[in-house]
Amino acid sequence: NCSPNNKPIMSYQKGSRFWTVEAGEPFCYDVSAIDSKDTGQIITLQAYSDIIAGTNGYSFTKATLTPAKNAAKKKVTSKFCWKPDCNIPTTDTFRVTFEAFDNGCPSKFINENVMIKVKPFIATEKIVGPNTACQNQQNVKYTMTNFDTGHRYAWSVTGGLIVGPNTGGSIAVNWGNGTQGTVTLSVSSRWGCASPPINYVVKCPQRNL
């Protein structure tokens, strides 16, 4: 005859089973299975997921569980790590199933799904400066809101020339003789993921003779 046996319970460093991460952002969280009542039993912890195994069409950077299969008495802990690629589909939610079982009589187990949502990097910066300029006007200043020292910047201009560096928080532009130009700000996150370019149209009306 078997004595009463309690199944393990899961515990997550993140707290909940719904995780949100930014594309490109590396993260590691401890995942534990605990049985504080049947202290002599051995608990085994493992995980299953397409993002671990690279199955069902998943071809991006794989996640890891270290150790992949871990066992201990009372409490067993493994570390789940992942760095979702910049171009990973952000409309998808990724599921990781954590499983823990003991060696009691009879053995008891628990399966829980953790759902991971990857957010795309969307820059919040905006271009500030004159949206009209005279043809051939020199040294016209453009800057940005929400400057972030962790982001990487690259300015570009059509219809004019940037005077000096193009990777800081502001630029100076010498406009040409066209009737319209564009100031473009490209922003990459601290993880190296690019946001859609930010465009700022500048009208350059012809001078009245």
C-alpha positions as CSV (number, residue, x, y, z in Angstrom):
1,N,0.0,0.0,0.0
2,C,1.1,3.5,-0.8
3,S,1.0,6.3,1.8
4,P,-0.7,9.6,0.7
5,N,1.4,11.5,-1.8
6,N,1.3,15.2,-2.6
7,K,2.1,16.5,-6.1
8,P,4.8,19.1,-6.6
9,I,3.9,22.7,-7.1
10,M,5.6,25.1,-9.5
11,S,7.2,28.4,-8.6
12,Y,8.5,31.1,-11.1
13,Q,11.0,33.8,-10.4
14,K,8.9,36.0,-12.7
15,G,5.9,35.5,-10.5
16,S,3.2,34.8,-13.0
17,R,3.0,32.4,-15.9
18,F,2.5,35.2,-18.5
19,W,5.8,36.8,-19.5
20,T,6.4,39.8,-21.8
21,V,9.8,40.6,-23.3
22,E,11.1,43.0,-25.9
23,A,12.5,41.6,-29.2
24,G,16.2,41.1,-28.9
25,E,16.2,41.3,-25.1
26,P,18.0,38.4,-23.4
27,F,16.5,37.1,-20.2
28,C,16.9,34.3,-17.7
29,Y,14.4,33.2,-15.0
30,D,14.5,30.5,-12.4
31,V,11.8,27.9,-12.5
32,S,11.3,25.6,-9.5
33,A,9.3,22.6,-8.4
34,I,8.6,22.3,-4.7
35,D,7.3,19.6,-2.4
36,S,7.6,20.7,1.2
37,K,5.5,17.8,2.6
38,D,7.0,14.7,1.1
39,T,10.6,15.8,1.8
40,G,12.2,12.4,1.2
41,Q,11.0,12.2,-2.4
42,I,13.0,13.2,-5.4
43,I,11.4,15.8,-7.7
44,T,12.4,15.9,-11.4
45,L,11.9,19.1,-13.5
46,Q,12.0,19.4,-17.3
47,A,10.4,21.5,-20.0
48,Y,8.9,21.1,-23.5
49,S,8.5,23.8,-26.2
50,D,9.0,24.5,-29.8
51,I,11.3,27.3,-28.9
52,I,13.5,24.8,-27.0
53,A,13.4,21.9,-29.5
54,G,13.2,23.9,-32.7
55,T,10.1,22.0,-33.8
56,N,6.9,22.9,-35.7
57,G,8.6,25.4,-38.0
58,Y,10.4,27.4,-35.3
59,S,13.8,28.4,-36.8
60,F,14.9,31.3,-34.6
61,T,17.3,31.3,-31.6
62,K,16.4,28.5,-29.3
63,A,15.6,28.9,-25.6
64,T,17.4,26.7,-23.0
65,L,16.5,25.1,-19.7
66,T,19.6,24.5,-17.6
67,P,19.9,21.8,-16.4
68,A,17.5,20.4,-19.1
69,K,16.4,17.7,-16.7
70,N,17.1,18.4,-13.0
71,A,16.3,16.4,-9.9
72,A,16.5,17.1,-6.1
73,K,14.6,16.6,-2.9
74,K,12.2,19.2,-1.5
75,K,13.0,21.8,-4.2
76,V,14.5,21.6,-7.7
77,T,15.4,24.6,-9.7
78,S,16.5,25.1,-13.4
79,K,17.2,28.3,-15.3
80,F,15.1,29.2,-18.4
81,C,16.9,31.5,-20.8
82,W,16.1,33.0,-24.1
83,K,17.0,35.8,-26.4
84,P,14.2,36.3,-29.0
85,D,15.5,37.5,-32.3
86,C,14.7,41.0,-33.6
87,N,12.7,39.6,-36.5
88,I,10.8,37.0,-34.6
89,P,7.0,37.1,-35.3
90,T,5.6,39.4,-32.6
91,T,2.0,38.5,-33.3
92,D,2.6,35.0,-31.9
93,T,2.5,33.9,-28.3
94,F,5.1,31.3,-27.4
95,R,4.2,28.4,-25.0
96,V,6.7,26.6,-22.7
97,T,5.4,23.6,-20.7
98,F,7.1,22.9,-17.5
99,E,6.7,19.5,-16.0
100,A,7.6,18.2,-12.5
101,F,7.1,14.7,-11.1
102,D,8.2,12.9,-8.0
103,N,9.2,9.3,-7.3
104,G,6.4,8.7,-4.7
105,C,4.0,5.8,-4.7
106,P,2.1,6.5,-6.8
107,S,4.1,9.2,-8.6
108,K,2.5,12.6,-8.8
109,F,3.2,15.1,-11.5
110,I,2.2,18.6,-12.6
111,N,2.3,20.4,-16.0
112,E,2.0,24.1,-16.3
113,N,2.1,26.3,-19.4
114,V,4.0,29.6,-19.4
115,M,3.0,32.0,-22.2
116,I,5.6,34.4,-23.6
117,K,4.7,37.4,-25.6
118,V,7.5,39.2,-27.5
119,K,6.9,42.9,-28.1
120,P,8.4,44.6,-31.2
121,F,10.8,47.5,-30.5
122,I,8.9,50.7,-31.5
123,A,10.9,53.9,-31.0
124,T,9.1,56.7,-29.1
125,E,11.4,59.4,-30.4
126,K,10.0,62.2,-32.5
127,I,11.8,64.7,-34.8
128,V,11.6,68.3,-33.8
129,G,12.6,71.2,-36.0
130,P,11.3,73.6,-38.8
131,N,9.0,71.9,-41.2
132,T,9.5,74.6,-43.7
133,A,12.8,76.0,-44.9
134,C,14.0,78.3,-47.6
135,Q,15.8,76.8,-50.6
136,N,19.5,76.7,-49.9
137,Q,19.0,77.6,-46.3
138,Q,22.1,76.7,-44.2
139,N,22.6,75.2,-40.7
140,V,19.0,74.3,-40.0
141,K,18.8,72.5,-36.6
142,Y,16.8,69.3,-36.0
143,T,16.6,67.4,-32.7
144,M,14.5,64.7,-31.1
145,T,12.2,64.1,-28.2
146,N,12.7,61.1,-25.8
147,F,16.4,60.8,-26.4
148,D,17.7,57.6,-24.8
149,T,21.4,57.0,-24.1
150,G,20.8,53.2,-24.6
151,H,19.5,53.6,-28.1
152,R,21.6,54.0,-31.3
153,Y,20.8,56.7,-33.8
154,A,21.5,57.4,-37.4
155,W,20.1,60.5,-39.2
156,S,19.8,60.9,-42.9
157,V,18.4,63.6,-45.2
158,T,17.1,63.8,-48.7
159,G,17.1,67.1,-50.5
160,G,20.0,68.5,-48.3
161,L,23.2,67.7,-46.6
162,I,23.9,67.0,-42.9
163,V,26.7,69.2,-41.5
164,G,28.8,67.3,-39.0
165,P,28.0,64.0,-37.1
166,N,24.7,62.1,-37.9
167,T,24.6,59.8,-34.8
168,G,23.8,62.1,-31.9
169,G,20.7,63.7,-30.5
170,S,20.6,66.5,-33.1
171,I,21.8,67.5,-36.6
172,A,22.3,70.6,-38.7
173,V,21.2,70.5,-42.3
174,N,22.1,72.6,-45.3
175,W,19.1,72.4,-47.6
176,G,19.4,72.3,-51.4
177,N,17.3,74.0,-54.0
178,G,14.4,71.5,-54.2
179,T,10.9,72.2,-53.1
180,Q,10.7,69.4,-50.5
181,G,13.1,67.3,-48.3
182,T,12.9,64.6,-45.7
183,V,14.7,64.2,-42.4
184,T,14.9,60.5,-41.4
185,L,15.8,59.2,-38.0
186,S,16.7,55.5,-37.7
187,V,16.6,54.1,-34.1
188,S,18.0,50.8,-32.8
189,S,17.3,49.5,-29.3
190,R,19.9,48.6,-26.7
191,W,19.5,45.0,-28.0
192,G,20.3,46.0,-31.6
193,C,16.7,45.8,-33.0
194,A,15.7,48.5,-35.5
195,S,12.4,50.4,-35.2
196,P,10.6,51.5,-38.4
197,P,12.3,54.8,-39.6
198,I,10.9,58.1,-38.4
199,N,10.4,60.5,-41.3
200,Y,9.9,64.3,-41.1
201,V,8.9,66.1,-44.3
202,V,10.3,69.6,-44.8
203,K,8.8,71.9,-47.4
204,C,11.2,74.2,-49.2
205,P,9.0,76.7,-51.1
206,Q,10.6,78.6,-54.0
207,R,11.5,82.2,-53.2
208,N,9.3,84.8,-54.9
209,L,11.4,86.8,-57.4
